[in-house]
Amino acid sequence: MENKNHGEVFNYTYSAKQKTEIESIRKKYLPPEEDKMTLLRKLDSSVYQKATSLSLIAGFIGAIVFGVGMCCCMVWMDKWFIPGIIIGIIGIGIIALAYPIYSKIIKKEREKIAPEIMRLTDELMKS
C-alpha cells in the first residue's frame, strides 16, 4: 500500500493556556488530596463545631421553654401564672446550661482527638 499523504504530517500542540485549563478540569474529577495541615485544621474545627451545635440547640430549647413560661404568665394569667413562672425558671436553667455543655464537649472532644493532633503537629514541625 502506498501512502497517499506524501509526507504530510499533522502535528498539534497544546498552548500553555489550554494545558492549565485541562489540568483544572481534571482536578475537579480527581479525589481531593488532603495535606497534613488541612487535616489538622479540620480536626481542630470539628471540636468546636460539635460543641457549638449542641450548646446552641440547648440555648434554643431553653429560650422556647422560657417563652412558653412568659406566655403562660402574660396571656393566661388567671390559671397559668404560677406554672408559668416555674416553666420560665426551667427555661432559664436550660439556657444557663448551654455554656457548661459547650465547655464539657470541648474538653471531651479535645481529649478524644489529642493523640492525632499531637502526631500531626510533630510531623509538621519536623518537616
Phi and psi in radians as a Rosetta constraint file:
Dihedral C 1 N 2 CA 2 C 2 CIRCULARHARMONIC -1.809 0.35
Dihedral N 2 CA 2 C 2 N 3 CIRCULARHARMONIC 2.441 0.35
Dihedral C 2 N 3 CA 3 C 3 CIRCULARHARMONIC -1.331 0.35
Dihedral N 3 CA 3 C 3 N 4 CIRCULARHARMONIC 2.129 0.35
Dihedral C 3 N 4 CA 4 C 4 CIRCULARHARMONIC -1.464 0.35
Dihedral N 4 CA 4 C 4 N 5 CIRCULARHARMONIC -0.230 0.35
Dihedral C 4 N 5 CA 5 C 5 CIRCULARHARMONIC -1.395 0.35
Dihedral N 5 CA 5 C 5 N 6 CIRCULARHARMONIC -0.257 0.35
Dihedral C 5 N 6 CA 6 C 6 CIRCULARHARMONIC 0.878 0.35
Dihedral N 6 CA 6 C 6 N 7 CIRCULARHARMONIC 0.922 0.35
Dihedral C 6 N 7 CA 7 C 7 CIRCULARHARMONIC 1.468 0.35
Dihedral N 7 CA 7 C 7 N 8 CIRCULARHARMONIC 0.058 0.35
Dihedral C 7 N 8 CA 8 C 8 CIRCULARHARMONIC -1.321 0.35
Dihedral N 8 CA 8 C 8 N 9 CIRCULARHARMONIC 2.272 0.35
Dihedral C 8 N 9 CA 9 C 9 CIRCULARHARMONIC -2.148 0.35
Dihedral N 9 CA 9 C 9 N 10 CIRCULARHARMONIC 2.400 0.35
Dihedral C 9 N 10 CA 10 C 10 CIRCULARHARMONIC -1.820 0.35
Dihedral N 10 CA 10 C 10 N 11 CIRCULARHARMONIC 2.073 0.35
Dihedral C 10 N 11 CA 11 C 11 CIRCULARHARMONIC -2.066 0.35
Dihedral N 11 CA 11 C 11 N 12 CIRCULARHARMONIC 2.394 0.35
Dihedral C 11 N 12 CA 12 C 12 CIRCULARHARMONIC -2.375 0.35
Dihedral N 12 CA 12 C 12 N 13 CIRCULARHARMONIC 2.251 0.35
Dihedral C 12 N 13 CA 13 C 13 CIRCULARHARMONIC -2.183 0.35
Dihedral N 13 CA 13 C 13 N 14 CIRCULARHARMONIC 2.589 0.35
Dihedral C 13 N 14 CA 14 C 14 CIRCULARHARMONIC -1.454 0.35
Dihedral N 14 CA 14 C 14 N 15 CIRCULARHARMONIC 2.523 0.35
Dihedral C 14 N 15 CA 15 C 15 CIRCULARHARMONIC -1.457 0.35
Dihedral N 15 CA 15 C 15 N 16 CIRCULARHARMONIC 2.905 0.35
Dihedral C 15 N 16 CA 16 C 16 CIRCULARHARMONIC -1.075 0.35
Dihedral N 16 CA 16 C 16 N 17 CIRCULARHARMONIC -0.665 0.35
Dihedral C 16 N 17 CA 17 C 17 CIRCULARHARMONIC -1.130 0.35
Dihedral N 17 CA 17 C 17 N 18 CIRCULARHARMONIC -0.744 0.35
Dihedral C 17 N 18 CA 18 C 18 CIRCULARHARMONIC -1.157 0.35
Dihedral N 18 CA 18 C 18 N 19 CIRCULARHARMONIC -0.680 0.35
Dihedral C 18 N 19 CA 19 C 19 CIRCULARHARMONIC -1.128 0.35
Dihedral N 19 CA 19 C 19 N 20 CIRCULARHARMONIC -0.744 0.35
Dihedral C 19 N 20 CA 20 C 20 CIRCULARHARMONIC -1.167 0.35
Dihedral N 20 CA 20 C 20 N 21 CIRCULARHARMONIC -0.626 0.35
Dihedral C 20 N 21 CA 21 C 21 CIRCULARHARMONIC -1.142 0.35
Dihedral N 21 CA 21 C 21 N 22 CIRCULARHARMONIC -0.736 0.35
Dihedral C 21 N 22 CA 22 C 22 CIRCULARHARMONIC -1.096 0.35
Dihedral N 22 CA 22 C 22 N 23 CIRCULARHARMONIC -0.745 0.35
Dihedral C 22 N 23 CA 23 C 23 CIRCULARHARMONIC -1.139 0.35
Dihedral N 23 CA 23 C 23 N 24 CIRCULARHARMONIC -0.684 0.35
Dihedral C 23 N 24 CA 24 C 24 CIRCULARHARMONIC -1.189 0.35
Dihedral N 24 CA 24 C 24 N 25 CIRCULARHARMONIC -0.646 0.35
Dihedral C 24 N 25 CA 25 C 25 CIRCULARHARMONIC -1.177 0.35
Dihedral N 25 CA 25 C 25 N 26 CIRCULARHARMONIC -0.724 0.35
Dihedral C 25 N 26 CA 26 C 26 CIRCULARHARMONIC -1.082 0.35
Dihedral N 26 CA 26 C 26 N 27 CIRCULARHARMONIC -0.684 0.35
Dihedral C 26 N 27 CA 27 C 27 CIRCULARHARMONIC -1.075 0.35
Dihedral N 27 CA 27 C 27 N 28 CIRCULARHARMONIC -0.541 0.35
Dihedral C 27 N 28 CA 28 C 28 CIRCULARHARMONIC -1.098 0.35
Dihedral N 28 CA 28 C 28 N 29 CIRCULARHARMONIC -0.500 0.35
Dihedral C 28 N 29 CA 29 C 29 CIRCULARHARMONIC -1.785 0.35
Dihedral N 29 CA 29 C 29 N 30 CIRCULARHARMONIC -0.082 0.35
Dihedral C 29 N 30 CA 30 C 30 CIRCULARHARMONIC -1.528 0.35
Dihedral N 30 CA 30 C 30 N 31 CIRCULARHARMONIC 2.619 0.35
Dihedral C 30 N 31 CA 31 C 31 CIRCULARHARMONIC -1.120 0.35
Dihedral N 31 CA 31 C 31 N 32 CIRCULARHARMONIC 2.468 0.35
Dihedral C 31 N 32 CA 32 C 32 CIRCULARHARMONIC -1.168 0.35
Dihedral N 32 CA 32 C 32 N 33 CIRCULARHARMONIC 2.421 0.35
Dihedral C 32 N 33 CA 33 C 33 CIRCULARHARMONIC -1.654 0.35
Dihedral N 33 CA 33 C 33 N 34 CIRCULARHARMONIC 2.304 0.35
Dihedral C 33 N 34 CA 34 C 34 CIRCULARHARMONIC -1.905 0.35
Dihedral N 34 CA 34 C 34 N 35 CIRCULARHARMONIC 2.152 0.35
Dihedral C 34 N 35 CA 35 C 35 CIRCULARHARMONIC -1.500 0.35
Dihedral N 35 CA 35 C 35 N 36 CIRCULARHARMONIC 3.013 0.35
Dihedral C 35 N 36 CA 36 C 36 CIRCULARHARMONIC -1.172 0.35
Dihedral N 36 CA 36 C 36 N 37 CIRCULARHARMONIC -0.606 0.35
Dihedral C 36 N 37 CA 37 C 37 CIRCULARHARMONIC -1.173 0.35
Dihedral N 37 CA 37 C 37 N 38 CIRCULARHARMONIC -0.713 0.35
Dihedral C 37 N 38 CA 38 C 38 CIRCULARHARMONIC -1.108 0.35
Dihedral N 38 CA 38 C 38 N 39 CIRCULARHARMONIC -0.749 0.35
Dihedral C 38 N 39 CA 39 C 39 CIRCULARHARMONIC -1.103 0.35
Dihedral N 39 CA 39 C 39 N 40 CIRCULARHARMONIC -0.709 0.35
Dihedral C 39 N 40 CA 40 C 40 CIRCULARHARMONIC -1.083 0.35
Dihedral N 40 CA 40 C 40 N 41 CIRCULARHARMONIC -0.778 0.35
Dihedral C 40 N 41 CA 41 C 41 CIRCULARHARMONIC -1.108 0.35
Dihedral N 41 CA 41 C 41 N 42 CIRCULARHARMONIC -0.716 0.35
Dihedral C 41 N 42 CA 42 C 42 CIRCULARHARMONIC -1.092 0.35
Dihedral N 42 CA 42 C 42 N 43 CIRCULARHARMONIC -0.794 0.35
Dihedral C 42 N 43 CA 43 C 43 CIRCULARHARMONIC -1.064 0.35
Dihedral N 43 CA 43 C 43 N 44 CIRCULARHARMONIC -0.759 0.35
Dihedral C 43 N 44 CA 44 C 44 CIRCULARHARMONIC -1.131 0.35
Dihedral N 44 CA 44 C 44 N 45 CIRCULARHARMONIC -0.752 0.35
Dihedral C 44 N 45 CA 45 C 45 CIRCULARHARMONIC -1.252 0.35
Dihedral N 45 CA 45 C 45 N 46 CIRCULARHARMONIC -0.465 0.35
Dihedral C 45 N 46 CA 46 C 46 CIRCULARHARMONIC -1.114 0.35
Dihedral N 46 CA 46 C 46 N 47 CIRCULARHARMONIC -0.562 0.35
Dihedral C 46 N 47 CA 47 C 47 CIRCULARHARMONIC -1.075 0.35
Dihedral N 47 CA 47 C 47 N 48 CIRCULARHARMONIC -0.842 0.35
Dihedral C 47 N 48 CA 48 C 48 CIRCULARHARMONIC -1.278 0.35
Dihedral N 48 CA 48 C 48 N 49 CIRCULARHARMONIC -0.591 0.35
Dihedral C 48 N 49 CA 49 C 49 CIRCULARHARMONIC -1.101 0.35
Dihedral N 49 CA 49 C 49 N 50 CIRCULARHARMONIC -0.814 0.35
Dihedral C 49 N 50 CA 50 C 50 CIRCULARHARMONIC -1.131 0.35
Dihedral N 50 CA 50 C 50 N 51 CIRCULARHARMONIC -0.790 0.35
Dihedral C 50 N 51 CA 51 C 51 CIRCULARHARMONIC -1.122 0.35
Dihedral N 51 CA 51 C 51 N 52 CIRCULARHARMONIC -0.747 0.35
Dihedral C 51 N 52 CA 52 C 52 CIRCULARHARMONIC -1.121 0.35
Dihedral N 52 CA 52 C 52 N 53 CIRCULARHARMONIC -0.774 0.35
Dihedral C 52 N 53 CA 53 C 53 CIRCULARHARMONIC -1.062 0.35
Dihedral N 53 CA 53 C 53 N 54 CIRCULARHARMONIC -0.849 0.35
Dihedral C 53 N 54 CA 54 C 54 CIRCULARHARMONIC -1.202 0.35
Dihedral N 54 CA 54 C 54 N 55 CIRCULARHARMONIC -0.637 0.35
Dihedral C 54 N 55 CA 55 C 55 CIRCULARHARMONIC -1.243 0.35
Dihedral N 55 CA 55 C 55 N 56 CIRCULARHARMONIC -0.599 0.35
Dihedral C 55 N 56 CA 56 C 56 CIRCULARHARMONIC -1.148 0.35
Dihedral N 56 CA 56 C 56 N 57 CIRCULARHARMONIC -0.706 0.35
Dihedral C 56 N 57 CA 57 C 57 CIRCULARHARMONIC -1.070 0.35
Dihedral N 57 CA 57 C 57 N 58 CIRCULARHARMONIC -0.777 0.35
Dihedral C 57 N 58 CA 58 C 58 CIRCULARHARMONIC -1.073 0.35
Dihedral N 58 CA 58 C 58 N 59 CIRCULARHARMONIC -0.742 0.35
Dihedral C 58 N 59 CA 59 C 59 CIRCULARHARMONIC -1.105 0.35
Dihedral N 59 CA 59 C 59 N 60 CIRCULARHARMONIC -0.735 0.35
Dihedral C 59 N 60 CA 60 C 60 CIRCULARHARMONIC -1.138 0.35
Dihedral N 60 CA 60 C 60 N 61 CIRCULARHARMONIC -0.770 0.35
Dihedral C 60 N 61 CA 61 C 61 CIRCULARHARMONIC -1.087 0.35
Dihedral N 61 CA 61 C 61 N 62 CIRCULARHARMONIC -0.762 0.35
Dihedral C 61 N 62 CA 62 C 62 CIRCULARHARMONIC -1.068 0.35
Dihedral N 62 CA 62 C 62 N 63 CIRCULARHARMONIC -0.715 0.35
Dihedral C 62 N 63 CA 63 C 63 CIRCULARHARMONIC -1.151 0.35
Dihedral N 63 CA 63 C 63 N 64 CIRCULARHARMONIC -0.664 0.35
Dihedral C 63 N 64 CA 64 C 64 CIRCULARHARMONIC -1.177 0.35
Dihedral N 64 CA 64 C 64 N 65 CIRCULARHARMONIC -0.777 0.35
Dihedral C 64 N 65 CA 65 C 65 CIRCULARHARMONIC -1.093 0.35
Dihedral N 65 CA 65 C 65 N 66 CIRCULARHARMONIC -0.743 0.35
Dihedral C 65 N 66 CA 66 C 66 CIRCULARHARMONIC -1.070 0.35
Dihedral N 66 CA 66 C 66 N 67 CIRCULARHARMONIC -0.730 0.35
Dihedral C 66 N 67 CA 67 C 67 CIRCULARHARMONIC -1.113 0.35
Dihedral N 67 CA 67 C 67 N 68 CIRCULARHARMONIC -0.669 0.35
Dihedral C 67 N 68 CA 68 C 68 CIRCULARHARMONIC -1.120 0.35
Dihedral N 68 CA 68 C 68 N 69 CIRCULARHARMONIC -0.718 0.35
Dihedral C 68 N 69 CA 69 C 69 CIRCULARHARMONIC -1.089 0.35
Dihedral N 69 CA 69 C 69 N 70 CIRCULARHARMONIC -0.730 0.35
Dihedral C 69 N 70 CA 70 C 70 CIRCULARHARMONIC -1.112 0.35
Dihedral N 70 CA 70 C 70 N 71 CIRCULARHARMONIC -0.705 0.35
Dihedral C 70 N 71 CA 71 C 71 CIRCULARHARMONIC -1.099 0.35
Dihedral N 71 CA 71 C 71 N 72 CIRCULARHARMONIC -0.730 0.35
Dihedral C 71 N 72 CA 72 C 72 CIRCULARHARMONIC -1.071 0.35
Dihedral N 72 CA 72 C 72 N 73 CIRCULARHARMONIC -0.707 0.35
Dihedral C 72 N 73 CA 73 C 73 CIRCULARHARMONIC -1.246 0.35
Dihedral N 73 CA 73 C 73 N 74 CIRCULARHARMONIC -0.637 0.35
Dihedral C 73 N 74 CA 74 C 74 CIRCULARHARMONIC -1.633 0.35
Dihedral N 74 CA 74 C 74 N 75 CIRCULARHARMONIC -0.571 0.35
Dihedral C 74 N 75 CA 75 C 75 CIRCULARHARMONIC -1.669 0.35
Dihedral N 75 CA 75 C 75 N 76 CIRCULARHARMONIC -0.792 0.35
Dihedral C 75 N 76 CA 76 C 76 CIRCULARHARMONIC -1.920 0.35
Dihedral N 76 CA 76 C 76 N 77 CIRCULARHARMONIC 0.950 0.35
Dihedral C 76 N 77 CA 77 C 77 CIRCULARHARMONIC -1.001 0.35
Dihedral N 77 CA 77 C 77 N 78 CIRCULARHARMONIC -0.693 0.35
Dihedral C 77 N 78 CA 78 C 78 CIRCULARHARMONIC -1.086 0.35
Dihedral N 78 CA 78 C 78 N 79 CIRCULARHARMONIC -0.778 0.35
Dihedral C 78 N 79 CA 79 C 79 CIRCULARHARMONIC -1.793 0.35
Dihedral N 79 CA 79 C 79 N 80 CIRCULARHARMONIC -0.528 0.35
Dihedral C 79 N 80 CA 80 C 80 CIRCULARHARMONIC -1.943 0.35
Dihedral N 80 CA 80 C 80 N 81 CIRCULARHARMONIC 0.270 0.35
Dihedral C 80 N 81 CA 81 C 81 CIRCULARHARMONIC -1.154 0.35
Dihedral N 81 CA 81 C 81 N 82 CIRCULARHARMONIC -0.940 0.35
Dihedral C 81 N 82 CA 82 C 82 CIRCULARHARMONIC -1.162 0.35
Dihedral N 82 CA 82 C 82 N 83 CIRCULARHARMONIC -0.824 0.35
Dihedral C 82 N 83 CA 83 C 83 CIRCULARHARMONIC -1.054 0.35
Dihedral N 83 CA 83 C 83 N 84 CIRCULARHARMONIC -0.563 0.35
Dihedral C 83 N 84 CA 84 C 84 CIRCULARHARMONIC -1.120 0.35
Dihedral N 84 CA 84 C 84 N 85 CIRCULARHARMONIC -0.683 0.35
Dihedral C 84 N 85 CA 85 C 85 CIRCULARHARMONIC -1.122 0.35
Dihedral N 85 CA 85 C 85 N 86 CIRCULARHARMONIC -0.771 0.35
Dihedral C 85 N 86 CA 86 C 86 CIRCULARHARMONIC -1.094 0.35
Dihedral N 86 CA 86 C 86 N 87 CIRCULARHARMONIC -0.792 0.35
Dihedral C 86 N 87 CA 87 C 87 CIRCULARHARMONIC -1.084 0.35
Dihedral N 87 CA 87 C 87 N 88 CIRCULARHARMONIC -0.722 0.35
Dihedral C 87 N 88 CA 88 C 88 CIRCULARHARMONIC -1.102 0.35
Dihedral N 88 CA 88 C 88 N 89 CIRCULARHARMONIC -0.716 0.35
Dihedral C 88 N 89 CA 89 C 89 CIRCULARHARMONIC -1.139 0.35
Dihedral N 89 CA 89 C 89 N 90 CIRCULARHARMONIC -0.676 0.35
Dihedral C 89 N 90 CA 90 C 90 CIRCULARHARMONIC -1.073 0.35
Dihedral N 90 CA 90 C 90 N 91 CIRCULARHARMONIC -0.738 0.35
Dihedral C 90 N 91 CA 91 C 91 CIRCULARHARMONIC -1.071 0.35
Dihedral N 91 CA 91 C 91 N 92 CIRCULARHARMONIC -0.743 0.35
Dihedral C 91 N 92 CA 92 C 92 CIRCULARHARMONIC -1.093 0.35
Dihedral N 92 CA 92 C 92 N 93 CIRCULARHARMONIC -0.690 0.35
Dihedral C 92 N 93 CA 93 C 93 CIRCULARHARMONIC -1.089 0.35
Dihedral N 93 CA 93 C 93 N 94 CIRCULARHARMONIC -0.723 0.35
Dihedral C 93 N 94 CA 94 C 94 CIRCULARHARMONIC -1.148 0.35
Dihedral N 94 CA 94 C 94 N 95 CIRCULARHARMONIC -0.726 0.35
Dihedral C 94 N 95 CA 95 C 95 CIRCULARHARMONIC -1.075 0.35
Dihedral N 95 CA 95 C 95 N 96 CIRCULARHARMONIC -0.727 0.35
Dihedral C 95 N 96 CA 96 C 96 CIRCULARHARMONIC -1.154 0.35
Dihedral N 96 CA 96 C 96 N 97 CIRCULARHARMONIC -0.423 0.35
Dihedral C 96 N 97 CA 97 C 97 CIRCULARHARMONIC -1.388 0.35
Dihedral N 97 CA 97 C 97 N 98 CIRCULARHARMONIC -0.207 0.35
Dihedral C 97 N 98 CA 98 C 98 CIRCULARHARMONIC -1.047 0.35
Dihedral N 98 CA 98 C 98 N 99 CIRCULARHARMONIC -0.780 0.35
Dihedral C 98 N 99 CA 99 C 99 CIRCULARHARMONIC -1.227 0.35
Dihedral N 99 CA 99 C 99 N 100 CIRCULARHARMONIC -0.764 0.35
Dihedral C 99 N 100 CA 100 C 100 CIRCULARHARMONIC -1.057 0.35
Dihedral N 100 CA 100 C 100 N 101 CIRCULARHARMONIC -0.608 0.35
Dihedral C 100 N 101 CA 101 C 101 CIRCULARHARMONIC -1.082 0.35
Dihedral N 101 CA 101 C 101 N 102 CIRCULARHARMONIC -0.800 0.35
Dihedral C 101 N 102 CA 102 C 102 CIRCULARHARMONIC -1.012 0.35
Dihedral N 102 CA 102 C 102 N 103 CIRCULARHARMONIC -0.863 0.35
Dihedral C 102 N 103 CA 103 C 103 CIRCULARHARMONIC -1.104 0.35
Dihedral N 103 CA 103 C 103 N 104 CIRCULARHARMONIC -0.740 0.35
Dihedral C 103 N 104 CA 104 C 104 CIRCULARHARMONIC -1.149 0.35
Dihedral N 104 CA 104 C 104 N 105 CIRCULARHARMONIC -0.731 0.35
Dihedral C 104 N 105 CA 105 C 105 CIRCULARHARMONIC -1.165 0.35
Dihedral N 105 CA 105 C 105 N 106 CIRCULARHARMONIC -0.705 0.35
Dihedral C 105 N 106 CA 106 C 106 CIRCULARHARMONIC -1.018 0.35
Dihedral N 106 CA 106 C 106 N 107 CIRCULARHARMONIC -0.834 0.35
Dihedral C 106 N 107 CA 107 C 107 CIRCULARHARMONIC -1.093 0.35
Dihedral N 107 CA 107 C 107 N 108 CIRCULARHARMONIC -0.802 0.35
Dihedral C 107 N 108 CA 108 C 108 CIRCULARHARMONIC -1.117 0.35
Dihedral N 108 CA 108 C 108 N 109 CIRCULARHARMONIC -0.779 0.35
Dihedral C 108 N 109 CA 109 C 109 CIRCULARHARMONIC -1.200 0.35
Dihedral N 109 CA 109 C 109 N 110 CIRCULARHARMONIC -0.640 0.35
Dihedral C 109 N 110 CA 110 C 110 CIRCULARHARMONIC -1.113 0.35
Dihedral N 110 CA 110 C 110 N 111 CIRCULARHARMONIC -0.731 0.35
Dihedral C 110 N 111 CA 111 C 111 CIRCULARHARMONIC -1.103 0.35
Dihedral N 111 CA 111 C 111 N 112 CIRCULARHARMONIC -0.630 0.35
Dihedral C 111 N 112 CA 112 C 112 CIRCULARHARMONIC -1.203 0.35
Dihedral N 112 CA 112 C 112 N 113 CIRCULARHARMONIC -0.698 0.35
Dihedral C 112 N 113 CA 113 C 113 CIRCULARHARMONIC -1.772 0.35
Dihedral N 113 CA 113 C 113 N 114 CIRCULARHARMONIC 0.044 0.35
Dihedral C 113 N 114 CA 114 C 114 CIRCULARHARMONIC -0.975 0.35
Dihedral N 114 CA 114 C 114 N 115 CIRCULARHARMONIC -0.776 0.35
Dihedral C 114 N 115 CA 115 C 115 CIRCULARHARMONIC -1.055 0.35
Dihedral N 115 CA 115 C 115 N 116 CIRCULARHARMONIC -0.713 0.35
Dihedral C 115 N 116 CA 116 C 116 CIRCULARHARMONIC -1.178 0.35
Dihedral N 116 CA 116 C 116 N 117 CIRCULARHARMONIC -0.723 0.35
Dihedral C 116 N 117 CA 117 C 117 CIRCULARHARMONIC -1.083 0.35
Dihedral N 117 CA 117 C 117 N 118 CIRCULARHARMONIC -0.784 0.35
Dihedral C 117 N 118 CA 118 C 118 CIRCULARHARMONIC -1.107 0.35
Dihedral N 118 CA 118 C 118 N 119 CIRCULARHARMONIC -0.723 0.35
Dihedral C 118 N 119 CA 119 C 119 CIRCULARHARMONIC -1.087 0.35
Dihedral N 119 CA 119 C 119 N 120 CIRCULARHARMONIC -0.822 0.35
Dihedral C 119 N 120 CA 120 C 120 CIRCULARHARMONIC -1.141 0.35
Dihedral N 120 CA 120 C 120 N 121 CIRCULARHARMONIC -0.741 0.35
Dihedral C 120 N 121 CA 121 C 121 CIRCULARHARMONIC -1.166 0.35
Dihedral N 121 CA 121 C 121 N 122 CIRCULARHARMONIC -0.638 0.35
Dihedral C 121 N 122 CA 122 C 122 CIRCULARHARMONIC -1.087 0.35
Dihedral N 122 CA 122 C 122 N 123 CIRCULARHARMONIC -0.769 0.35
Dihedral C 122 N 123 CA 123 C 123 CIRCULARHARMONIC -1.120 0.35
Dihedral N 123 CA 123 C 123 N 124 CIRCULARHARMONIC -0.714 0.35
Dihedral C 123 N 124 CA 124 C 124 CIRCULARHARMONIC -1.224 0.35
Dihedral N 124 CA 124 C 124 N 125 CIRCULARHARMONIC -0.614 0.35
Dihedral C 124 N 125 CA 125 C 125 CIRCULARHARMONIC -1.279 0.35
Dihedral N 125 CA 125 C 125 N 126 CIRCULARHARMONIC -0.483 0.35
Dihedral C 125 N 126 CA 126 C 126 CIRCULARHARMONIC -1.302 0.35
Dihedral N 126 CA 126 C 126 N 127 CIRCULARHARMONIC -0.553 0.35
